[in-house]
Amino acid sequence: MSVVALDGSEPIAEARHSARRFMAEVQAVHGLPVSERAMSMVELVVSELVTNAYKYAPRPCLLDLELSDGAVEISVWDTDPALPAARPADPGRVGQHGLEIAMAVCRSFEVRREPVGKRVKAAIVLADDPGGGPAGHLM
């Protein structure tokens, strides 16, 4: 498990670095295979969720990474109680696709209010299936 309080001048970069360190630790310490896809997707989802927390919520925010059942569970808590919602698909819209992307690449995605603020949780499987596709993706 890795918990990082993000309140510095470069929180999104710090979150991405924390995700990379955690994934390297999963491989080195736990000896679990991590596909290149999983490595990239964890970094992408962490970046998107922390970016949203910093864009829409007052500081601070917390990033929690945990290994569970062959997946990395990503949890981002922030102080804003407003729950995010994916916008309807619009190929002409520039930007604001982060939540859509995160939901599409994760095995599970959950948003819930906390006593203070909210928590966004997502899980990304570590290994790809033998056919080469992402393993564990539930629609």
Salt bridges, closest charged atoms under 4 A:
GLU43 OE2 - ARG20 NH1 2.34
ASP78 OD1 - LYS118 NZ 2.86
GLU100 OE2 - ARG93 NH2 2.22
GLU100 OE2 - HIS97 ND1 3.07
GLU110 OE2 - ARG112 NH1 3.08
GLU114 OE2 - ARG112 NE 2.99
GLU114 OE2 - ARG119 NE 3.46
ASP128 OD1 - ARG37 NE 2.51
